[in-house]
């Protein structure tokens, strides 16, 4: 996607300890999802937000990223059983 995506340690703690504690043990997978997603979709609710998905077994890691200029900021990350609706803007070639 050509964007540097980041978060602070403090904000990652909020995501992994308060918002979605189960994601704490998947930090490596979250990083891999950002670097090498299977699919990226544009949010239906906020057009500056993109959902990065990567499949692991029967589940997906989903990382929500806000794109601003040439940077991206992680909003949250969670485990999902399916991808949310949204316009597919990028898909990994099979």
SULZI-V479297 format. One line per field, one symbol per residue. ss: DSSP state (H for helix, E for strand, - for the rest). phi: phi as a letter, one per 20 degrees, with the letter a starting at -180 (. if undefined). burial: I if it has 16 or more other C-alpha atoms within 10 Angstrom, else O. Layout:
ss: ???
phi: ???
burial: ???
//
This chain:
ss: ---EEE--HHHHHHHHHHH-HHHHHHHHHHHHHHH---EEEE------EEEEEEEE--EEEEEEEEEE--EEEEEEEEEE------EEEEE---
phi: .mdedbbegffffffeddfbgffgfdgffffffffbffbcceffebfedcdecbecmecdecdeceecldcccfeabbecebeffrffdbbfff
burial: OOOOIOOOOOOIOOIIOOOOOOIIOIOOIIOOIIOOIIIIIIIOOOOOIIIIIIIOOOOIIIIIIIIOOOOIIIIIIIIOOOIOOOOOOOOOOO
//
